[in-house]
Amino acid sequence: MQLHFKQLGHGEPLVLLHGLFGSGDNWFGVAPKLAEKFRVLAPDLRNHGYSPHHPEMDYPLLAADVAKFLAAQKIESAAVVGHSMGGKVAMQLALDFPERVNKLVVVDMAPRAYPRAHDHIFGALLALDLVAFQIRADIEAALAPEIPSLNLRRFLLKNLGRDERGRFAWKMNVRGVAENYTRLGEILGAGQPFTKPALFIRGGKSDYITPADEPDIRRRFPAAEIQVIATAGHWVPADAPEEFVCCVLGFL
């Protein structure tokens, strides 16, 4: 599978992996600053953005996609940063393909299992008959009863595009991701620990990483540091971009 990606900057490679419902474009609030020091590559993971759709989706597959992407770009080893779902992909990549990762940064995600928290979002997106809409604002309004947060609706609608006939269509494979959603919440599989440098960045206002997660993090990633950005929630790069960039560059 050939992943769609964007890149900027020059130097040693730095790969940025987005979260659920996202795309590589999500990183471009912080990517220009990171690109002052690195060659930044931001792929769309399978079933997201402009990357291919596929009925199968789990962390070993997602990690293998990224490993193949690095090989296609003739990158032997890279620093890898992943947020949320992308954080789990980054962890799986480091565990399954340690030769491909020289430093690992995981943003507000632990290797444990997570409960299903987005079923209402999948339900709302799949319930829309997109071809019945003419303007984007009407789609945004139709999602409001199930998704009251305007910021979340606008984030989700970044996945909206148009087909060859000019009709609204989802860029991401909404149904395919929904059908694999349980697998995306599962604990990472067992394997040899990743012993190279690793940084876990936790949003101080988020509960995605808790003190109870630290033993498993350190068992799988024995060189891990854990840093907290107190002002951030789960969306750390968006909530505290300057602190996030400082934290990442300081580690790298």
Secondary structure, 3 states (H helix, E strand, C coil): CCCCEEEECCCCEEEEECCCCCCHHHHHHCHHHHCCCCEEEEECCCCCCCCCCCCCCCHHHHHHHHHHHHHHCCCCCEEEEEECHHHHHHHHHHHHCHHHEEEEEEECCCCCCCCCCCHHHHHHHHHCCHHHCCCHHHHHHHHCCCCCCHHHHHHHHHHEEECCCCCEEECCCHHHHHHCHHHHCCCCCCCCCCCCCEEEEEECCCCCCCHHHHHHHHHHCCCEEEEEECCCCCCHHHHCHHHHHHHHHHHC
